[in-house]
């Protein structure tokens, strides 16, 4: 048999049309299940042949270089636990096969590229494709695939039929490999600006990964938190303006006459004694964790309880609520303002600029 010899008609018939990327990248076991013998496989993968070996035990079933999608499918074929023998490749069409790739999840720059980030190379241009696998797997990085073992394999999203780590986790895995602080900052900025995730989720993931001690990450996260608050404040201004709420006093601090400070607020309506506080809290150091987050939450809760004992209604808003349900949040604030006439007068407080 020459290296250009066609497969047997039986093998070709069992493989069917190779219209989709996942059908053009198969493992040795999958090819064997389709009736491709070792001799046929060896013949078609010789130099100049119509197939090539993409990774150990992973083959590209057409001549020429792989596309970006095929590289991603190849990485997952390599890293996934091998499915049970005899499982055929399903046909394309309305009920097209969506490869499960058990125990393998794309992360890092490859995942961010699939989410549509503009600050990442295209899949075809990625030097490395990062794949998460369970820590107990005995699997080595090879070729363009970088294997990242983890004790906590995330539940993936499905993007383009591929299992992809959530954005915060993909950002953390990308940042762990980047040495350029400006590149990390650009990724984090795009993540928040384009609504992929909130700053607090990013910082929480970076804290869990113990990345906040890296200078390039620490500086980028500091910019992210500041930028996230600025975006949330801008949405709060827009909510007041576009939904016809009366103008509040912006960014003020309250204190009792001659007494202690009561805390800072993002917006305050003194005639109605209604305040809005944005929750953009996030830990800021590598040593911070759940205990610090709980302590921070307790401080905010005590502040809110103190203000409410004085007759001040505090409306607690998050950046996500403002982004996803602005009209609903405007209704909450309007209801609090309208209910002021039915409440006992609030204690007198001094309002100072923050």
C-alpha positions, 0 to 999 in steps of 0.5 A: 500500500502506498502512502497515498492509498485510499482507505478501504471503502468500509473505513471511509463509509464508517467515518462519514463526511468530515465537515466539522472540526471535531470530525477532522481531529480524531484519536487512535482509539476513535479511528480504530473504532471506525475500522481504521487499521494500524497499517492504514493509519501509518500509510496515510500519515507518511510524509506527503500523505493526506493525514498527519499526527497532530499530537501523541495519539491525535491525528488530523484527517486532511492535508495541510496545517490545522485550523485554529479550531482544529488545534483546540479540538486536538488539545482536548482530544489529547487531554480528555479521558478516552471515551468508551471504545466503539463510540462513533462520530455522529453526523453533522446537521441539526442534531450535530455531535457536541464532543464532551471531552470528559475531564478536560477544559480549555482555559487561559488565552485559548478560552478568552479567544473563544469568548471573543476577547480582542486582546488575545491571539487567534486560536491559530496563532496561540503558542500554547493552548492551556487545558485544565485536567484533574490533578490525579491525571498522569498527563504531560504537556506536549507540542502546543498543549500545556496541561494544567492540573487542578484540584478543582476542575471548574464547571465549563461553559460551552462556546462553539461546542467546546468546554471552556473555563469561566472567564475569571478562571481563564483570566487567572490562568492566563495571568499566571503565565504572562510577564507583561503587566500591561498585557494583564491590565488590557485583559482585565479591562476588556473583561469588565468593560465588555461585561464578561465578569465583575471585578470582585469575581476576578479578584476572588479567583486571583486570590484563590490562585495566589497571584496577587503577590505578583507585581504585574498582577497586583498593579493590574488588579488595582487598576481593575478595581478602580476602573470597576468602581468608576464603571459602576458609578457611571451606571448609577448616574445614568440610572438616576438620569434616565429613570427620572429619579430626583438628583441626590447628593453624590459621594458624601459622608455622614456623621452625627453632629459633634459625633463619629463618622457614620460612613461614606455613601455613593448617593444620598437624598437628605429630604427622604433620608435614603442612601445608595451604596455600591458594593464593589468590595474586593480583597486587595492582598495575597494574604486576604481570603475568606476571613477578610472578606467576611470581616469586610462584610461584617463592617458593611453590615454594621454600618448599614444597621447603624444608619437604619437605626437612625431612620436612614434607608440604605439601598444596596446595589451591586455593579451586576444589578446595575448592568443587568437590571437597571430599570428594576434597581431604579424602581427599588430606589424610587419605592424607597423615596416614595415610602419616606412619608410613611416613616418616622423622621430620621435623626439629624445628620451632618452631610459632608463631601467625600 
